[in-house]
Structure formats: C-alpha cells, structure tokens
Amino acid sequence: MTNSPASQPIVEFVDVVKRFGDFEAVKGIDLEIMPGEFIAIMGSSGCGKTTTLRMLAGLEAPTEGEIRLDGQVMNDVKPHDRDTPMVWQSLALFPFLNVRENVEFGLKMRGVGPDERKDRAMRWLERMEIEQFAERSVDQLSGGQRQRVALARALVTEPKVLLLDEPLSALDAHLVIRMQQVLTKLQRDLGITFVYVTHSQSEAFAMADRVVIMGDGKIAQVGKPRDIYRAPANRFVAEFVGRNNILTGTVTELAGSTVAIATPAGTFTVSAEGAALPAVGATASFVIAADLVHFSPDPMAEENSVECSLISEEFVGSVMTLFLESKDGTEFKVQTQERVLANIDLKATGRFHLGWSAASAHLLGE
C-alpha cells in the first residue's frame, strides 16, 4: 500500500453539492483529509453527513464540484474501482458465507487465488482476535464479533481509506467502548485514513484526530475535538456540542481583548482573544462550558458572577450536572464531580452563586 505524500491531502471535497430533485442535501462543502488521519463527520439526522460519505464511496455522484482521491477526480469512478471500502451500520455481512468466506470476499472479487485469500483472511481474523470462529456462520456470532468480521472484511484489502457509517450504533454501551479501543488501535497501527460518520459526540471526540460538524448540508466547523468543545465557531456548534451555557446581549464596552456584554442575567466580561471584535451596541453571543463554571452557596470573587436557584440535577456516574435559573429566568448548567458536592445539601441550600473568568468564556461568531 502506498500513501500520498504527508503534505498532500488524500481526500478532497471541492465545492461539492448534492441534490435529490429540488432538495439540496449537501451545499457546496470544501474539506481536505490528510493521509493517516482519523476524521469523524458528525451531525444530527438529515445534516448531510451520510450523503457526504456515500459520495466518497461512489454510491452517490456529486451534482456539482469534485471529489478527489490522491489528486485524481473520482466523480465518475464506480465504487468497486475505488480504494474506499465501507463498514456499514448494518454490517451487511453475507449470511450464506461463513466468517472466513465473508472476509475473503473482497479478495475474491479482485482475483486473488484461494490459498492466498485464505491465508490473508486468517491473518486478519487473528488480528481481530476471532480466528477461532473462522468456519462459523455469522448468525452464530455476537454483535461485537460480527463487528470485528466486518472490519476484517474491509481491511483485508489494505485500503488507503476506510469509510465507516455509524458502525457502533447497534452495539450495547460496554461493547461500544471496547470497539472504540479496537478502532483507534487499528487506525494507529495501520496508518490508514479513517472517515467515520456518527451522530454520537462521545464516539467522535474519543477517537478522531479532527471532527467535522455538519448542519443543514454545510460544514459548520472542522477542528480537533478539544478545540470544537472549548471554542465552538458559532451558536449552532455550541448548541450541538451541548452542556454549554450560551448567553446573548448587547456589547457595552471594549477594553483591549475583553468585551463587556449586557444580557438579561447581568453584564459579563468575555475574552475576545483571536476573535473579531464586535462594535459597541452590537448584539453578541458567548458560551461558557458547564464544567468551567464555579459555584458556591456564598458569593465568590470572580470576574463574572450571577446568583441562581437550583432547578434540578442529573447524576451520571461520578459526574453531576446542576440545572439552575437566574432571577430573570436564564438557565445555567454546572458540571462537576460528585465528590465536590458530597458536603453540600443541594436541596436545603437552594440558591447558589455561579462564577467564571473572562478567559473561560468564548465569544461566538455568526
């Protein structure tokens, strides 16, 4: 297998549009994916992520624009002539073939002889730790085992790019975590470019080098998981990522790289480092991640503070999320470790002071 030079993208979407009749599913996207990257494309249902993946696989043709693989335009290249196998959400294993024969299938279509097919298939089944099931029917396997068969079948041809369409969505929660480990280790060891479509933020953020957030057929933001979580590009991304506090108000003052914004809940200072400064009098929004908000039953010496009443709480594992409301009705979320709350009687206390630094807040773009 030969890879593209590291400085050149292996996959390029250039102003790609996809229409189905009058409906525009993908609206002029541009995206570069580098060799060896693990890219996750995520968004809600109908955002265009699966259509984008299907165009890369050759299952749909772009209406406008170009899709390039290793610099070659692939718009009219048939799926079987691309080096981009797909692992489907449904896995699409052949029930009339046993495990080994399923893995051999792609090699057989490429004219590889039976002895080499069997040898390569068995090596991949061993790598996926399911070689003992080689002669078993796929119907006799667990969900996690079938997932490994689907991966082996896709990877046995040693492709340059592997496409994955929500492959973990049908698995139980504990199997999802295990398969995330399997996928990330495989991708790291093989150096193959993975393009992974999912609606799950936890999957995308846990595995991907970069995440592509899509909405309404457009790319809203591309970046490292931490950058997207801490510095969403706009309100859409901030809302999609979730567990964020988003406030909107009027800019009242500019002081260096700090902006003062008057909201119904109060006037707060926000760092505008790296962002375009809004004008005084303009409407602006900012976001504070729930885990960056401090809270206390007593007033705090913070750059920004607001008094709130406790509405409800959510307890997941060791993480607590508190839902609070300020006097004007603005909802705030605070996320913290359960042990931090061990000595606080939440229901008896009732009211809390929330605080955060200007640097913890992020000014949102349009």
C-alpha positions as CSV (number, residue, x, y, z in Angstrom):
1,M,0.0,0.0,0.0
2,T,1.3,3.4,-1.0
3,N,0.3,6.6,0.8
4,S,0.1,10.1,-0.5
5,P,2.9,12.4,0.5
6,A,2.2,13.6,4.0
7,S,1.9,17.2,2.8
8,Q,-0.8,16.4,0.3
9,P,-4.4,15.6,1.2
10,I,-5.5,12.0,0.3
11,V,-9.2,13.1,0.1
12,E,-10.5,16.4,-1.2
13,F,-14.1,17.8,-1.5
14,V,-14.0,20.9,-3.7
15,D,-17.3,22.9,-3.6
16,V,-19.3,19.7,-3.6
17,V,-23.1,19.9,-4.0
18,K,-25.6,17.0,-3.9
19,R,-29.2,17.5,-4.9
20,F,-32.0,15.0,-4.9
21,G,-34.6,16.6,-7.1
22,D,-35.3,20.0,-5.6
23,F,-33.7,19.1,-2.3
24,E,-30.1,20.2,-1.7
25,A,-28.7,17.6,0.8
26,V,-25.1,18.9,0.6
27,K,-24.5,22.6,-0.1
28,G,-21.1,23.4,-1.5
29,I,-18.7,21.8,1.0
30,D,-14.9,22.0,1.0
31,L,-12.9,19.6,3.0
32,E,-9.3,18.2,3.0
33,I,-8.4,15.0,4.7
34,M,-4.7,14.1,5.2
35,P,-3.1,10.6,4.9
36,G,-3.4,8.7,8.2
37,E,-6.0,10.9,9.7
38,F,-9.0,9.7,11.7
39,I,-11.7,12.1,10.7
40,A,-15.2,11.9,12.2
41,I,-18.1,13.6,10.5
42,M,-21.0,14.3,12.9
43,G,-24.3,16.0,13.0
44,S,-28.0,15.4,13.6
45,S,-30.2,13.3,11.2
46,G,-30.6,15.0,7.8
47,C,-27.5,17.2,8.1
48,G,-25.8,15.6,5.0
49,K,-23.1,13.6,6.7
50,T,-24.1,10.2,5.3
51,T,-24.7,11.6,1.8
52,T,-21.1,13.0,2.0
53,L,-19.8,9.6,2.9
54,R,-21.8,7.9,0.2
55,M,-20.4,10.3,-2.4
56,L,-16.8,9.5,-1.2
57,A,-17.7,5.8,-1.5
58,G,-19.0,6.3,-5.1
59,L,-22.6,5.3,-4.1
60,E,-23.8,8.8,-5.0
61,A,-22.4,11.1,-7.6
62,P,-22.0,14.8,-6.7
63,T,-24.3,17.2,-8.6
64,E,-21.6,19.9,-8.6
65,G,-18.0,20.1,-7.6
66,E,-15.2,17.5,-7.4
67,I,-14.2,14.7,-5.1
68,R,-10.5,13.7,-5.4
69,L,-8.7,10.7,-4.1
70,D,-4.9,11.0,-4.2
71,G,-5.3,14.0,-6.5
72,Q,-7.5,12.1,-9.0
73,V,-11.1,13.2,-9.7
74,M,-13.4,10.3,-8.6
75,N,-16.8,11.8,-9.6
76,D,-17.5,9.1,-12.2
77,V,-15.4,6.3,-10.8
78,K,-17.5,3.2,-9.8
79,P,-17.5,2.1,-6.1
80,H,-15.6,-1.2,-6.9
81,D,-12.8,0.8,-8.7
82,R,-12.1,3.0,-5.6
83,D,-9.9,2.0,-2.8
84,T,-12.5,3.1,-0.2
85,P,-14.3,0.1,1.3
86,M,-17.1,0.8,3.8
87,V,-18.2,-0.7,7.1
88,W,-21.9,-0.3,7.2
89,Q,-24.2,0.5,10.1
90,S,-26.0,-2.8,9.4
91,L,-22.6,-4.5,8.8
92,A,-24.0,-6.1,5.6
93,L,-22.3,-9.5,6.2
94,F,-23.4,-12.3,3.9
95,P,-25.4,-14.9,5.9
96,F,-24.7,-17.6,3.3
97,L,-21.0,-17.4,3.8
98,N,-19.1,-18.3,6.9
99,V,-16.8,-15.9,8.8
100,R,-13.7,-16.7,6.8
101,E,-15.5,-16.6,3.5
102,N,-17.0,-13.2,4.4
103,V,-13.5,-11.8,4.9
104,E,-12.2,-13.4,1.7
105,F,-15.0,-11.9,-0.4
106,G,-13.2,-8.6,-1.4
107,L,-10.1,-10.5,-2.3
108,K,-12.0,-13.0,-4.4
109,M,-13.6,-10.1,-6.3
110,R,-10.1,-8.8,-7.0
111,G,-9.0,-12.2,-8.4
112,V,-6.8,-13.3,-5.6
113,G,-6.2,-17.0,-5.6
114,P,-7.9,-19.3,-3.0
115,D,-4.7,-20.1,-1.0
116,E,-3.6,-16.5,-0.6
117,R,-7.2,-15.5,0.1
118,K,-7.5,-17.9,3.0
119,D,-4.0,-17.0,4.4
120,R,-4.8,-13.3,4.3
121,A,-8.3,-13.7,5.8
122,M,-7.0,-15.9,8.6
123,R,-4.3,-13.3,9.4
124,W,-6.9,-10.6,9.8
125,L,-9.2,-12.8,11.8
126,E,-6.3,-13.5,14.1
127,R,-5.5,-9.8,14.3
128,M,-9.2,-9.2,15.2
129,E,-9.0,-12.0,17.8
130,I,-11.8,-14.0,16.3
131,E,-9.8,-16.7,14.3
132,Q,-11.5,-19.4,16.3
133,F,-14.8,-18.5,14.6
134,A,-13.4,-18.8,11.1
135,E,-15.7,-21.6,10.0
136,R,-18.7,-20.5,12.0
137,S,-21.8,-18.9,10.5
138,V,-22.0,-15.2,11.0
139,D,-25.5,-15.7,12.5
140,Q,-23.9,-17.6,15.4
141,L,-21.7,-14.6,16.4
142,S,-22.4,-11.8,19.0
143,G,-22.8,-8.2,17.9
144,G,-19.2,-7.4,18.8
145,Q,-17.9,-10.4,17.0
146,R,-19.8,-9.5,13.8
147,Q,-18.4,-6.0,14.0
148,R,-14.9,-7.5,14.0
149,V,-15.7,-9.6,11.0
150,A,-17.0,-6.5,9.1
151,L,-13.8,-4.7,9.9
152,A,-11.6,-7.6,8.8
153,R,-13.5,-7.9,5.6
154,A,-13.0,-4.1,4.9
155,L,-9.3,-4.1,5.9
156,V,-8.1,-7.3,4.3
157,T,-7.6,-5.5,1.0
158,E,-5.3,-2.9,2.8
159,P,-7.2,0.2,1.5
160,K,-5.9,3.7,1.6
161,V,-9.1,5.0,3.1
162,L,-11.7,3.2,5.2
163,L,-15.2,4.5,5.4
164,L,-17.3,3.8,8.5
165,D,-21.1,4.6,8.6
166,E,-22.2,4.7,12.3
167,P,-20.7,1.2,12.8
168,L,-21.2,1.1,16.6
169,S,-24.8,2.3,16.8
170,A,-26.3,-1.1,17.2
171,L,-23.9,-2.3,20.0
172,D,-24.5,-2.2,23.7
173,A,-22.8,0.6,25.6
174,H,-20.0,-1.6,27.1
175,L,-19.3,-3.0,23.6
176,V,-19.1,0.5,22.1
177,I,-16.3,1.4,24.5
178,R,-14.4,-1.8,23.7
179,M,-14.8,-1.3,19.9
180,Q,-13.7,2.3,20.2
181,Q,-10.4,1.0,21.6
182,V,-10.2,-1.6,18.8
183,L,-10.8,1.0,16.1
184,T,-8.3,3.6,17.4
185,K,-5.6,1.0,17.9
186,L,-6.2,-0.4,14.4
187,Q,-6.1,3.0,12.8
188,R,-2.9,4.0,14.7
189,D,-1.1,0.7,13.9
190,L,-2.1,0.6,10.2
191,G,-1.8,4.3,9.3
192,I,-4.9,4.0,7.2
193,T,-7.1,7.1,6.8
194,F,-10.5,6.5,8.6
195,V,-13.5,8.6,7.7
196,Y,-16.1,7.9,10.3
197,V,-19.7,9.1,10.3
198,T,-21.6,9.3,13.6
199,H,-24.3,11.2,15.4
200,S,-22.5,10.4,18.7
201,Q,-20.4,13.1,20.2
202,S,-18.7,10.8,22.6
203,E,-17.6,8.4,19.8
204,A,-16.3,11.2,17.6
205,F,-14.5,13.1,20.4
206,A,-13.0,9.9,21.8
207,M,-11.5,8.6,18.6
208,A,-11.0,11.3,15.9
209,D,-7.9,13.5,15.2
210,R,-10.3,16.0,13.8
211,V,-14.1,16.4,13.9
212,V,-16.3,17.8,11.1
213,I,-19.6,19.3,12.4
214,M,-22.3,19.4,9.7
215,G,-25.7,21.1,9.8
216,D,-28.2,21.7,7.1
217,G,-25.9,20.3,4.4
218,K,-23.0,22.6,5.3
219,I,-19.8,22.3,7.3
220,A,-20.2,24.4,10.4
221,Q,-16.7,23.7,11.9
222,V,-13.7,21.5,11.5
223,G,-11.1,21.1,14.2
224,K,-9.6,19.0,17.0
225,P,-12.2,17.7,19.5
226,R,-10.9,19.9,22.3
227,D,-10.9,23.0,20.1
228,I,-14.5,22.4,19.0
229,Y,-15.6,21.8,22.6
230,R,-13.8,24.7,24.1
231,A,-14.1,27.2,21.2
232,P,-17.2,26.5,19.0
233,A,-17.2,28.6,15.9
234,N,-20.8,29.7,16.2
235,R,-24.0,29.3,18.1
236,F,-25.0,26.2,16.1
237,V,-21.9,24.3,17.1
238,A,-22.1,25.5,20.7
239,E,-25.7,24.2,20.9
240,F,-24.9,21.0,19.1
241,V,-21.9,20.1,21.4
242,G,-24.3,20.6,24.4
243,R,-23.6,21.1,28.1
244,N,-22.9,24.7,27.3
245,N,-24.2,28.0,28.7
246,I,-25.0,30.4,25.8
247,L,-25.9,34.0,26.5
248,T,-26.8,36.8,24.2
249,G,-26.8,40.5,24.8
250,T,-25.6,44.0,23.7
251,V,-21.9,45.0,23.7
252,T,-21.4,47.8,26.1
253,E,-17.7,48.2,26.3
254,L,-14.4,47.1,24.6
255,A,-11.3,47.0,26.7
256,G,-8.3,45.6,24.9
257,S,-9.2,42.0,24.1
258,T,-12.1,41.9,26.5
259,V,-15.7,42.6,25.7
260,A,-18.5,43.6,28.1
261,I,-21.9,42.2,27.1
262,A,-25.1,43.2,28.9
263,T,-27.5,40.2,29.0
264,P,-30.9,39.8,30.8
265,A,-29.0,37.8,33.5
266,G,-26.4,40.6,34.0
267,T,-23.4,42.2,32.4
268,F,-20.4,39.9,31.8
269,T,-16.9,40.2,30.5
270,V,-15.7,37.9,27.8
271,S,-12.3,37.3,26.2
272,A,-12.3,38.1,22.5
273,E,-8.7,36.7,22.0
274,G,-8.4,35.5,18.5
275,A,-12.0,36.6,17.6
276,A,-13.3,39.5,15.5
277,L,-14.2,42.3,17.9
278,P,-17.9,43.4,17.7
279,A,-18.8,47.0,17.8
280,V,-20.3,48.7,20.9
281,G,-24.0,48.5,20.6
282,A,-23.9,45.3,18.5
283,T,-25.6,42.1,19.5
284,A,-23.2,39.4,20.5
285,S,-23.3,35.9,22.0
286,F,-20.8,34.0,24.1
287,V,-20.5,30.5,25.6
288,I,-19.2,29.1,28.9
289,A,-18.8,25.3,29.1
290,A,-20.7,23.9,32.0
291,D,-17.5,22.4,33.6
292,L,-15.8,25.8,33.7
293,V,-18.5,27.4,35.8
294,H,-17.6,27.6,39.6
295,F,-20.4,27.5,42.2
296,S,-20.8,28.1,45.9
297,P,-23.5,28.8,48.4
298,D,-21.6,32.0,49.2
299,P,-20.6,35.0,47.0
300,M,-17.3,34.5,45.1
301,A,-14.6,36.8,43.9
302,E,-14.9,36.1,40.2
303,E,-14.7,38.3,37.1
304,N,-18.3,37.2,36.3
305,S,-20.9,36.1,38.8
306,V,-24.7,35.5,39.0
307,E,-27.0,34.2,41.7
308,C,-29.2,31.3,40.7
309,S,-31.7,28.9,42.2
310,L,-31.3,25.2,41.8
311,I,-34.0,23.6,39.4
312,S,-32.8,20.0,39.1
313,E,-29.8,17.8,38.9
314,E,-28.5,14.9,36.7
315,F,-26.3,12.2,38.1
316,V,-24.3,10.1,35.6
317,G,-21.5,8.0,37.2
318,S,-19.2,10.3,39.1
319,V,-20.3,13.4,37.2
320,M,-23.1,15.7,38.4
321,T,-24.9,18.3,36.2
322,L,-26.8,21.0,38.0
323,F,-29.5,23.0,36.2
324,L,-30.1,26.4,37.7
325,E,-32.0,29.6,36.9
326,S,-31.2,33.2,37.5
327,K,-33.8,35.8,38.6
328,D,-34.6,36.7,35.0
329,G,-35.2,33.1,34.0
330,T,-31.9,32.4,32.2
331,E,-30.9,28.8,32.6
332,F,-27.4,27.8,33.6
333,K,-25.7,24.4,33.7
334,V,-22.8,23.5,36.0
335,Q,-21.0,20.2,35.6
336,T,-18.7,18.9,38.4
337,Q,-17.5,15.7,40.1
338,E,-20.0,14.2,42.6
339,R,-17.3,14.2,45.3
340,V,-17.3,18.0,45.2
341,L,-20.9,18.0,46.2
342,A,-20.5,15.4,49.0
343,N,-20.7,18.0,51.8
344,I,-23.4,20.2,50.2
345,D,-27.1,19.6,50.8
346,L,-28.3,20.8,47.4
347,K,-32.0,20.9,48.2
348,A,-31.6,22.6,51.5
349,T,-29.2,25.2,50.1
350,G,-31.4,26.1,47.1
351,R,-29.6,29.2,45.9
352,F,-26.0,29.3,44.6
353,H,-23.6,31.9,43.3
354,L,-22.0,31.0,39.9
355,G,-18.8,32.5,38.7
356,W,-16.3,32.2,35.8
357,S,-13.4,34.1,34.4
358,A,-13.5,36.1,31.2
359,A,-11.0,33.7,29.7
360,S,-13.3,30.8,30.3
361,A,-16.0,32.4,28.2
362,H,-15.7,32.2,24.4
363,L,-17.1,34.8,22.0
364,L,-19.2,33.2,19.3
365,G,-19.1,34.1,15.6
366,E,-22.2,34.5,13.5
